[in-house]
Amino acid sequence: MATTGAAAEPKLDLTPSVCALSANQARCEERVDIQWQTGETQALCLFVDRENEPLACWEKNDQGQYRYRADTDESLQFQLRRTLDGELLASELFEVIREYTEFRSRRRKPWNFF
């Protein structure tokens, strides 16, 4: 992707970015494809919020991709950080949503005609 003028904002994309758990599921088991790009070549690392160690690092790149195997019951925050100083360049949420269909009540009873 060509850019004109100033460097493009760093960008982090997750596919999918949401995992909807059904009533009988306790954990989200999903493959998440992560793609990133920055406007300039630099050394970067990809982190997930609960880990101190990076998932992957790249030297002298302006774009990259990573495939993450999610096995979680909570939402995850992915972060793209510069290796040199740890500065956060981009962040994206992988959201885990629970569906509580058994707790929903109908507005009307089936025998109510009004």
Secondary structure, 3 states (H helix, E strand, C coil): CCCCCCCCCCEEEEECCEEEECCCCCCEEEEEEEEEEEEEEEEEEEEECCCCCCCEEEEEEEEEEEEEEEEECCCEEEEEEECCCCCEEEEEEEEEEECCHHHCCCCCCCCCCC
